[in-house]
Amino acid sequence: MTEQTKSPLHRWQGTESYLADDTLKAAVNVAVALQRPLLVKGEPGTGKTLLAHAIAEGLGMTLRTWHVKSTTRAQDGLYVYDAVARLHDSRFEDKDVRDISQYIKLGPLGEAFDDKTRSVLLIDEIDKADIEFPNDLLHELDAMRFRISETGRQVEATERPIVVITSNAEKELPDAFLRRCVFHYIDFPGEQLLGDICKVHHPEVDDKLLAAALRRFLRLRAVKDMRKRPSTSELIDWLAALRLAGIDPEKLEGLPFQGVLVKDESDAGRVHDDAQKETRRNRFKGWS
Amino acid sequence: MFLGFHSLLRQVGLKVGLTEWLALLKALDVDQVEPSLASFYNVARALVCRDEGDFDRFDLAFAAYFKEAELPDKLKKDLLEWLEGPIKRPALDPEEIARLKSMSLEELRKLFEERLREQTERHDGGDYWIGTGGRSPFGQGGAHPSGMRVGEGASGRGSAIAGARARRFRNYRADRVLDTRALAVAIRRLRRLERKSRRLELDIDETIRRTANNAGDLEVVERPERRNQARVILMMDTGGSMEPHTKLVESFFSALKKAGGLRDVENYFFHNCVYNVVYSDIARYDEVEFDKLVKSVPPNTHLFMVGDAWMGPYELFASHGSIEMATSDSVPGIERLERLAKAYEKRVWLNPIPDNYWHAETIAAVGEQFPMFPMTVDGIVSAVSWLLGKGDKRKYGPTPMWGSAVARSR
């Protein structure tokens, strides 16, 4: 262990349950080494949020999560001053309200700065917030410190936290923000990696079932004009359902438990059409 | 310093600044890049690209720059020899071979990484390639999920360059594929948040101020919520010539509806050109009088015209020019468009036809009334920027030579 932490090549290699390809490993390690935030984009269900968990696990650090909503303000990540509680206490309670720091609560970013050890901070779905939100965070992410104006306290990070930011690409992120990040796009995994990922989650799965399920799944993803293509996590759920029900690998054509994979009703129609086309194609296969 | 690579990246349109380049050099400095082209590719891409739409251009620049500099010849020779039959090399004795054969992939990988670490420390960046010790058959059957095979096919086919050449990320270029979400992003920029709503929210700052002024006596202050006041009027051409562009227009239409938050999205349809009536439902011929459109336009209204502006000249310039039997308009179409242009200060015309065709007579005439943008993601983003007063409408258009020839002939 000591040899690893001393060597400059101390690398994150993924974990047992999170398989990473080389591009991802390179991006993570560069971000850690250069102390820049890592921005991860990709289709929903490709494991962006899980990545932060895997990084924390792989490097042995605590993970803090900040789930961003449409109403989130950058200030909330640093700290929140509960003025209303203070007002209420001053009026109705017997507490001494002169000590403002009682009413200051650090947000996830603030806590990460305050932490004496290096930790991982996940800012999940940053594109959900206001369009200016990433810019508001810029200064604090750069300087790794901020000031609580109510108490005058300066919170500074002794160990720069590893910041992992996920985005669904719903909004364009500002340029100034993007420049400071290391960028990675999680591609939808290829067939081989998909199989490996499934084996991690279902170690005892029957090989025939896995192969047949993968084939049917990839064909489903290839159906044209799908509104919402099924993702890796849905494949894993589907495998679980198939195994629980003991479905025969030969019988996957008709898509048992379709609702696990196909969530949109118009897509259900497209899948049905595609299945019909396939039966017609198979009928003519033996001919020529 | 790879400055040649840096300028090549900028030439293909990637906005690589000095900060990113210094970061890349620093990454090389702190040993974050393994001695392989693929590793350099991975690290450079993570630092230089900001969006998956940049990947394709990065691949182009990478393939172009490094095609000559694949591997130094000595290394190539060593590598080829080594790959040919590492197990047959005299340096390995039969026991070692047996031991290697009995190792699992995981163990081999660990062994390989140890070797790599040793070599990097001992030969600080010299001319030893990965696995020159010949101990593990890395590169043979080492399945790489990204499809990039390091070391295999040193002839150039399987290397990082071939991976880059394959241009796997073609679909992500922003100016090629019309993606609904990206459009919604552009349209959301039209937000004009103002406090004109009837719904009230708690004004904390003012409440605190008033309460403090009252020496602690609680006084609650409310104010109107901020609502988006931006309105959009969308007028779409459903004439025959627009058939091939149906999918495109539909994407845009759904993006507008989905963008959400816009106070109002009204849509109308017209056939080739705007005449005395437009249709709120063209299939059912639900008519809307033209005058209603131009009378008292509410503030913060943006007009999006979608159409190819491609029609017979008489349809645009002649009185009673409509080819529809049912429509009889004494006012020429071009005048209708002029009136529309005068009534809506914030207007754009989105044209699915590429801009090098915009010298055509009717398109040029329409383009004089409405700032015209192509109907691609970039085009729509530019259109929105222009609507917000931040863009340059002269970015698109046919070469001036054609445009002026048409103008002169009229």
Interface residues (C-beta under 8 A of the other chain):
Chain A: S7 P8 L9 L19 D21 D22 T23 A26 A27 N29 V30 A31 A33 L34 R36 K41 A83 V84 L87 S90 R91 I131 A169 E170 K171 E172 L173 D175 L178 R179 R180 C181 V182 F183 H184 Y185 D187 P189 G190 Q192 L193
Chain B: K15 G17 T19 E20 A23 K26 A27 V30 D31 Q32 A38 S39 N42 V43 R45 A46 L47 C49 R50 D51 E52 F55 R117 T120 A143 H144 P145 S146 G147 M148 R181 A182 A184 V185 A186 R188 R189 I204 I208 T211 G216 L218
